[in-house]
């Protein structure tokens, strides 16, 4: 099936591009000396000492990525990822339509494309400074909507794939399907359990640590998609 081939390819890029982008931004933030005396000299705000934010929450993805020159990596990478997400959810919708013999826009496609739109919006506005409280709220809401819509889309897709698992038996790895279900469940549970902490002041290091790990958890779904579909 051509849709499966495309989904496998898109899945790899959707996982690799944002993962490489945020970690490259982190590397630049912690090693600004590499770019000293060049046109890409690192902004002071974007510099940080060595740390592993996945464990200590020493800085946020935003701080590592929003200043020059890191945003030259982060913004294009995330916008390109958003475009790939659009095609990913379209391909999955096309595949499910063929298997159900329908012609519908399933909920996972709608929410998946919405998540891509909000990821692109967040990327465009990241680093733009407006000393207006409503603007800061807008950025948080956009990021939150990206996460919510992404989880809803992933959940709905896993639900349909589970229903179709017998029909897809020769094309899929059922163990990976179970892993995808577990991953989405964990992401949802962690989101609910962390909500009281996220809406209160303080706990900055915990919030940053959660941000890095949660982002990786969300895109890990796509790496699993690569191994979920067998070569056709």
N, C-alpha and C positions, 0 to 999 in steps of 0.2 A: 504493500500500500504506500503510495507516494506521501500521504499525510503523515504516516508513521516515520518515514525517513526524515521529513522536514522537522517533525517534532523532536526527534533525537538530536538533530543538528542545532536547533534553536535552544534546546535545553542546556547544552554545553556552554554556549556563548552567554546565555542569561546567568549562568552560575559564575563563569570565569571572569567576565568583564567587570562587574561590580566588586567582586572579591579582590581582584588585582588592583582596581582603582583605589579602594579605601585603604588598602595596605601600602600601596605606593605613596599615597598622600601621608600616611603615618610615617613611613620611612623618611620622606622629605622633611616632615615636621621635626623629626628627631635628629636629622643629620643635615642641618642647613649649611654647614661648611662646604658641602660638595658643590653648592651653587654660589658661593661667595665670589664677588667681583665678576659676576656675569649679569646679563639682563634678566635672569630668572632668580635674583636674590630673594630669599624667603622673607616675607613680612614678619615683623617681630611678634605679632599676635599669633601667627601660625607656627611659632617655634615652641618646642617642648623638650624636656629632658627624656632620656631613654626610660621607657616603661613598657609594660604589656597591658594595654587597657582592657583586653579581654578578661584579665584577672584582677587588676587593681583599679580600673575605672579612672585612671589619672587624667584623661581628657576625652572629649566627645568626638564623634565622627565629624560633627559640624566644625569644631575648632580645628581639627586636622585638615579639613578640606575646603573651608570657605574663603581662605585668603590666597593671595598671589604667592607662588605660581600654582599651588595645589588645585585651585579651582579650574585651571586649564586642563587638568586631568579628570577631575571629579564631574564637572558639569557635562562635558561631551559624553563621558562614559555612561552616566545615568540616563541622559536623554536617548542615547543609542539603545540602552537596555530597555527603556520604555517602548521604543519602536519594535524591538524584538519581542517584547511581551505582547504587543498588539497582534503580531503575526502568530505567536505561540497560541494564544487563546482562540484566534480565528481557526487555526489548523485543528485544534482539538474539537471545536464546535463542528467543523466540517466532518471530522472522523466520526463523532458520535451521531451526527445526522445520518451518515451512511449506514451505521450499525443499527440504528433504530428505524431506518427508512422514513425519516422525517425531513422537514425543511424549516427548522426553528432556530431562533437565537436563544440558546440555553442560558440559564442564570450565571453559570460559571464564565461564559464569554462576556456577558454584560459587566459583571463585577471585575473580571480580569482586565478588561479594557479601561474601566474606570480607575483601577489601581495604577495602570500604566500612565494614564493622564495625570493623576495626582503626583506620581513620581517625577514626571517631566516638569510639572509646575513647581514642585519643591526644589528641584535642581536649578531651575531658572532663577528663582528668587533667593537661593542660598547665597549669603555674602553681601546682598544688597542692603544697605543701611537706611532705615527710616526710623527716626526716634518717635515712633507712634505706637502706643500700646496695642491698638487694634491690628497693626501689621504683625507684631510679634505673635498675637493670638492666631492670626491668619496662617502663619507659617506652621504653628503647632497643629492646627486643625487639618491642614493639608497633609502633613506627615502622618497624622493619626488616621485620616481617611485612606491613605495609601495602604497602611497596615491592615485596617479593618477589611477593606475591599479585597485585598490580596488573600487574606485568610478565608474569607467567604468563598472566593473563587476557587481556591485550592480545595476547600471542603466539599463544594458541590461537584467538582471534577472527580475527586476520589470516590464520591458517592456513586456517580454514574459508571465509573470504571469498575467499581465493585459489582454493580448490577450486571455489567456486561462481561464479567471475568470468564464465564464459561464459553461465551461466544468468541472471546479473544484468547482462548487458552494457548493456541500455537504462537501467539504474537507477544505474550507478556510473561514476566517473571512474577508469580503470585507472592513470593516472599517480599519483593520490593514493594508491592501494593500494600502489604501489611505495614511495612516500614513507613510508607507515605501516610497511612492512616494514623500511625502512632505519632509521627512528627507533627502533623496538623493538630492532633489532640493535645500534644504537649505545648505547642505554641499558643493555643487557645487557653489552656489552663494557666500557663505562666502569665498571660496577658491579664486574666481576671485576678490572679493572686497578687500581681504587682501593681494593679490599679490604685489601691489606697496609698501606696508609697509614692507613686508617680504624681498624684494630684496634690501632694503636700510638699512643703518647702523642706530643703535639706536633703540628706542622703544622696548627695551629688555623685559620689564615686559609685554607689550602687546603680544609679540611673545610667551612668556612662557605661559601666560594665555590662548592664543589661542591653543597652543600645547596640553595642558591638556584637554580642553573642546572638541577640535576637535577629539582627539583620542577616547574620550568617545562617541562622536557622531557617529564615524565610526563603533565602535563595538555595538552601540545601534541597528544598523540594524539587528544584529543577535538575540538580545533579542526579537525584533519585530517578527522575523521569528518563534521563539518558539510559540508565541501566534497567529501567522498568520495561522498555520496549526492546524486543529482540530484533536482531538484524533481519531485514526482509529483502 
